[in-house]
Every structure is written in structure tokens, then in C-alpha cells.
Amino acid sequence: MHVLITGGAGFLGSHLSDRFLSEGHEVTVLDNLITGNYQNIAHHVGNPRFQFVKHDVTLHIHVPFKVDAVLHFASPASPKDFPAIPIPILKVNSLGTHNALGLALAHGARFLLASTSEVYGDPLVHPQPESYWGNVNPIGVRGVYDESKRFAEAITMAYRRSHGLDTRIVRIFNTYGPRMRIDDGRVIPNFVSQALRGEALTIYGDGSQTRSFCFVSNEVDGFYRLLMSDEPGPVNIGNTRETSMLELATLVNEIIGNQAGIVYRPLPKDDPKVRRPDISKARAALGWEPTIDLEQGLERTIAWFRTQMNLE
């Protein structure tokens, strides 16, 4: 196959590029590098089955070669991005999704949308099954991401129903691993970079809020299986192990040997209190479930952060 990955120089997109190339496919990456990093894909330069095109997917997408699958992973996804670049986030998940769908339709290609567990908002159902419609504040700071992803799901289903496009939707839960931005703003990069600098770890709220963390190679395996399956989704791909922020902070400090402890700050508005996927559909339809536990994944992630911070 020849797959085109929007946002392919980002954290998830670059690992997805690795996976498709390792399986023998051709990969074209489109990225405007607003939050992506060319270094994430630089190791593929010179590979005849790989090419990078710098392009903003909110503008019309045209490629002069046959594409068999379009994987739409372009979008800033960190809470720190939401107030900083709200309009680009709204545009990439609306106009960008429309353009990526149009490309897939023009080529008769399969389409995979990277959606998010954020469509569940601050959930009133726990754990979250794909049938849950969510509890999102559309006018809050997080709404630019949450609502634009909900729109992306809606337009993907409209293309499926109106044009017969072969679509897939994955709802991604908290993912971590090498190539995350050090200044990403999400909790694992925050905790790891603070601990490596010998600083106290910053917890927002009382630390009781939870997330479910999936190591990136496991997450990407779920994406790959979904694209190759006959399941249209949406499908939750994430880890069912639920971890509080206090537990996570304690674990990071223990692994790194940081003695600076923890400090507490006010919880941001609309921050979800809980997050845990119901992955019954992924298990049944894809034969997928995560295999790397949090301790293993954190050790690999911390080792990578050490190299980036010149702390080897």
C-alpha cells in the first residue's frame, strides 16, 4: 500500500510512519510542522519508500501519485495548545478533515480518522464505551479541540454514508513514549522533565483525577489493526489501567530518584476528572489490547527524555 499520513512528523504520526514502513508499505508524510518535528522522521530520509511534503492540510491537498489509504493525524493535541493556537486547531480538524476526506474520495482510498477520548469530555459514564455521547463544554477553552474532533467524526460518517467512502474512526486515549515534546504540556512530559531537573512535580487539583496511559507502540498497533480490519468504528484504543495523577507523580519520582516531592496548583477549568476506555470492541474486532505496562513504558520514555535533555 501507499499510505499518506497527515501530521506524520508529530508524536503519533511519526511512530505510525515507522510501523507502515516496517511492514513494507510506502509512506508519504504531510505536515506543516506547527507542532510536529522533522527530526521525528529524519531517520527515513533516503528511504525510497518514504517522502515528506511540508503542507498545511487546511489548504487543498493534491498528490500526483496513487494513494491507497489516508490517515488523518494532523492536529495539535496538548492542553497548552488549546488557548495558544485555538483557530489552527479548529481549522485542521474541520477544513483539514474535509480536505483529507476529499483526497481519499478522489483516490478511492481507505480513510482513518484520529479522533480522541476528549469527545467524551468530563464523562458522566465510566469507563467510557464508544456508545457514550460525551459531556463536553463547547464554549470552554478545551472546546476548540473537543468539538472540532466531534465535528471530524461527523463529517467522516457523512462521507461514509453519502459517498460510500471506506472509513475508520479511532478514539485515542492518553498515549506516551519517545518523541513527545519536552514542553508538550501533557502530564507525563511535565512530570518527567521536572523530575529529571530535580524539581518538585506539579499536580493540578488534589491529584485524585485519573487517566489511562498507553505506550505508543501498543497504541500504533491498534491503529494499524483498525485500518487493516473491516471495523469502521469508532473504536477506543487505550489502556484500561486507570492511574491517578498522585500515583503517577509518585511513580515517576521513584523511577528517576527525584527527592523534590510534589507541589499542588489549582485544577484548570473543564479538566476531566476521570478517563478510562472500555476496549471490548477493540478486543473483539481487532484482537487488540495493550501489552506494555506503565512502569516499563515510563522507563523507556524517561531514557529518551534523558537523551533529549543531555542527561545521559
PyMOL commands that set and color helices and strands:
alter all, ss='L'
color gray80, all
select helices_A, chain A and resi 11-22+38-40+42-44+81-84+86-107+117-120+143-163+187-196+216-228+245-256+280-286+294-308
alter helices_A, ss='H'
color red, helices_A
select strands_A, chain A and resi 2-6+26-31+50-54+69-72+110-116+167-172+175-176+201-204+210-212+214-215+235-237+242-244+262-265
alter strands_A, ss='S'
color yellow, strands_A
deselect
rebuild
show_as cartoon
